[in-house]
């Protein structure tokens, strides 16, 4: 039994072998609350690495697969087969595994973006999952307690009618030409898709704005740039956004901004107040009611946030002990476990529809930029 007194959900993984960053993150997230147990995997396209990784992660040799399709068939046929699978491969290897496991009746947890092409995203959304298998897209920033708190405050009208949204995600790790496992596939359009920075972190910024505000994007005007000579995808993104209802937004994402590590941040302003949040200090958020002093809200602290509010409800440890990136990821896994067990509807979880919208956002941004920033609607 897990720490929650329940039998852990049997989990498999596609991709994420040794030295794979995001696979490591998913494994930590899956076991943080005792909700899952990793028992099978097709951890690499290279058979030797797949077998070595399985042994390293405690997966038995008979459940160390070298092909995801074989894994889906074999696990679906086992009485003790996996109930869910994490897909942590490059973007171009999301569609095939997700389709195979959904059609085998196995719940799917997929890293973002949904696929490498809009066509694949639409096709995947049309798959009929066997036995009602569910799907989760891991836009992990939606798992932060104060991000969920802001969403609830905005829905409750604390900011009034929304007017301005400023969201950004700067990094610096691709400021120069870089060659390693993580950089190579992200800068290769055959694996990443048509978007580089826009797909890798721009979609995170866009999803964060959509999740917190509930605003629907009407049109965008994008300027995507490739600053590093010879690079085949964008590495800097500037986008102006028009939302339905009249609100305006700006999005900046960059992988060539020296001095920035992973810096998602967002500022949202309405006619009654504003909210400001930065991932660098995820346990703090500024609430700025019009005409009143700024209020520093903290996760679970002595602020106008009760234990039954989103921030309080998502907190694992006492105030003053920071919760961050890994815990936000784990919150998605924990919530999805509730969906799998039929205990919750997962209303706050990113869905297949969010993934399709994210791909439409990438295509619209690239199309707009290729047309000198022409205002473009989501397809």
N, C-alpha and C positions, 0 to 999 in steps of 0.2 A: 504494500500500500504506500501511497505517496504521503507527503507531509499533510495534505488536506484530508487524509483518511479515505481517499478514493483510489481505485486501481488506476495506475498511469495509463494513458492512451499510448498504444503501440505506434511508434513513429519510424518512418523511413526518411532517407535523404537522397536527393539526386544532385550531384556536384558536391562541392564543399570538402574535398579531400584535404590532406595535410597541406599546411601553409596557405590555405584559402581563407582570407579574412572573413568574408561574410558568412561562410559556413560555420566558422568558429562562433560568431555572434549568434547565429540561429540556434546552435547547440546549447549555448549558455542560456539563452532566452527560454528554450523549451523545458529546461530542467530546473529553472530558478524556483518555481513554485511547486515542483513535484508533479506537474500535470502530465508529463510525457516521459517515455523511455525509448531511446534510440535502439532499434533492434535489427535494422536492415539498411542497405544502402547500395547505390550505384554511384560511387563517390568520385569517379574520374573516368574520362574516356580512355585513359591508358590503363590496361588491365593490371599491370604490376602495382601502379600507384593506388588503384582501387582496392586491391587486396591488402596492401600495406596499411592504407588508411583505415580500412575496416578493422584490422587487427589492433591498430592504435586506439580506436574508439570503442573497443570491446564488442564488436559485432562478430558473430560466429562466421566461420568460413563459408558455410552453406548458404548464408544470407548476404554474402558479399558479391554483388552482381557487377557485371561489366557492361550491361546494357539496360537502359531504363524500361524498355518495352518488355524485356524478359522479366525484369523485377516486378512490373505491374501484373503480368500474367501469373507469375509464381506466387506472389504475396496474396493476390485475390483468391487463389485456390487453397491456401493454407488455412486451417481452422484457427491458427494463432497468427494470421497474417497482419500486416500493418493496417491501422485504421486511418492514418493520416500520413502525408508525405510533405517534406519541405523541399522546394525546388530552388537551388541556390547556384545556378549556372549562369554563364553569360546570357545576355538578352535573347540571342538567336536560338537558345536551347531552353526556352520557356514553354513555347507552344506545344511541341511534341509531348514532353512529359506530362504537362497539365492535362492535355486531352486524354492521354493514355490512362492516367490514374483516375480521372473523373469518370471515364467510361467503364472503369473497373470497379466503381463504387467506393473509391478511396478519397477521403477528404484531402484537399490540396491547399498548402500554404506556399505562396509564390512570392519571391522577391520582385521588386519593381524595377523598371516598368513592366507592364504586363507581358509584352512581346517585343520583337524588334521591328515589326511592321504593323500598320493599322489594319491591313487585310487579315493578318493572323489574329489580331485582337478581336476583330468582329467575328471571325470564324470560331474562335474559342468561346466567345459569348453565346454562340449558337449550339454548343455541345449540350446534349441532354445527359446530365450526370446519372449514373446508375444508382438506384436506391436512395436518391436524394442527397448525394454527396455534396458537401459544402466547399466554398472557396474563400480564401483570405489572401488579400494583397498586402504585403508588409510595408506600408507607408508608416514607418515606426514613429515618426514625430507626432502622430495623432495619439500615441500612447502616453505622452507626458501629462501628469496630473493637471498642471496649470493651463496647458493647451485645451484640455477638456473643460476646465473651469471657465476659460474665456469663451468657449463655444456656448456654454450654458448662459453666461452673463449676457452675451450678445443676443441670444434667442429670447432672453427675458426682457430685452429692451433697455438694458443698463446704459448702452451707448446711444440709444435713440435710433434715428434713421442713419444708416451708414453712408459715409461720403467718400472716404479716402482709405485705401489699403496700400501699404508699402511693405513689400516682402523681399528678402534677399537671402542668398546662400553663396558666400564667397569661400574659395579655397585657394591654395597657392601651389599645390604639389605638381601641377603640370605647367608651371611657368616656363620651364625649359623642356627640351626634348628628353623624354624619359622612356626607358625600356625595362619593364619588369612585368610580371604576370598580371598585376592589377591594371597597369597602364596600357598594355598592349591590346587587350580586347576592347577597352573603353575608347580607344582612338582608332579602332578598325571598324569602318562602317559595315563590313560584312558580318560582324558579330554584334556591334552595338546598335545598328540601325542608322537611319539618316541623321540622327542627332547625337552629338557628343555631350557637351556640358548641359545642353537643354534636356537631354534624356536622362543623364545620370543624376544631376542635382536640381536642374530647373523644374522637373516634374515634382520633386519634393517640395519646393517652394510654392508651386502652384497648388498642390494638394493641401498644403498647410493653410493657405489663404482660403481655399474653398471650404475646408473642414471647419475652420474657426468662424467664418463669417456666414456661411450658407448662401453667399451670393452666387449667381449663375453668370458665367462669362458670356458676353454677347459678341464682342469683337476684340481683336488685338492687332497691334502694330509692332513688329519685331525687328531688331537689328542684331543678327547673330554674326560673330566675328571669329576668325581663326587667326590668332596672332603668331603662333609658333610656325615658322616656315616648314612646309612639307607636311604638316598635319592635315588629315583628310576630313576632320569633323570640327565643329565649332568648339571654342574653349572660353568664350565670353558671350553673355546674353543680356540684352536690354530689351524689355518689353513694356509697352503701355497697354493698359487693359480698360475696356469699357464693360461694366456689368449691367445686367438688366436692372431697371429701377433707377439708374442714374449715377451710381457710385463709380468712381474712377480708381485705377490702380496702377502701380509700377512694380515690376519684378526685375531684379538683377541677380544673375547667377554667374559666377566666374571661377575658373580653375587656374587663373593666371594672375591672382591678386596677392603679391608677396606680403607676408605678415598675417595672413588668414589661414586658419587650420580647417575646422568645419564650423562655419558660422551662420547657421540659420537664425534669422530674426524677423520679427514682424511688428508693424505698428498699424493699428486700426483706429479710425476716428469717425465718430458720428456727431449728430447735432447736440448730444447730451454729454459726451465724454469720449475718452480714448483708452486704449489698452496697448501696452508695449511689453514684448517678451523676447528674450534672447536665449538660445540654447546654451551659451557659455555659462549662464547662471539660470538653469532651468527651474530651480526651486523658488524663484522670485518673479513677480510680475507687477508692473505698475498699472494702477487703475487711476484714471484722471477725470473725475467728474467735473463738468464745466462749472467754473466759479468756486470750486472747493479745492482744498489742498490735495496734492498727489498722495495716493495711498499705496504703500508697498505691501502687496499680498504675498504671503509665503505658503508653500505647500504644507498644509496641516498645522500652520502656526496660529498665534494669537491675533488673527486678522478676521475680517468679515466673511470667513469661510468656515462653515460648520462641517462636522464629521460626515454629514449626509450629503454634502455637496460633492460635485465630481472630483475636486482635488483631494478632499478628505477621504472619499470612498476608495480612491486608487492608491492611497499611501500604504506602504508596507512597514515602514520604520518610523520612529518618533521624529518630530520636528528638529531641525538642526543637523540631522544625519542626511546628507544629500542623496537623492535618487537621480539617476541620469539615464544615459543612452541605453545601457543594457536593460535596465528596469522598464523603460518605455517599450522596448522590443518584447520583453517578457509579458507586459500587460496585454499586448495583442495576442500572444500565445495563450495566456490564461483566459482571456475573454473568448477566444475561439474554442478552447476546451469546453467552455460552458455551452457554446453553440452545438458542438459535437454531441454532448451529453443531453441536449434538449433542455438545458436549464435556463437559457437566455436567448434572446433573439439577436444579440450581437449588433445592436443598432448603431454603435459607434465605430464599428470595424470597417476598414476599406474593403470594397467589393469588386467584383468583376466589372461592374458598370463604371466604377472609379478608374479602373485600369484602362477601359476603352476610352474614357474621356481624356485620360492622360496621354494616350497615343494620338487622339485627335488634336490635343494641345500641341504636341510636338510637330505634327504635320502642318498645322496652321501657322506655327511660328516659323518653321523653315520656309513654307510657301510665302509668307509675308516678307521675310527677310530677302528672299530671292527676287522679290518684286519691289525692292527699294522701300520696304516698310509699309506697303499698301495695307490698309485696314482689312482684316480677314476674319471671317466667321469660322467657328468650329464646324467641321464637316458633319 
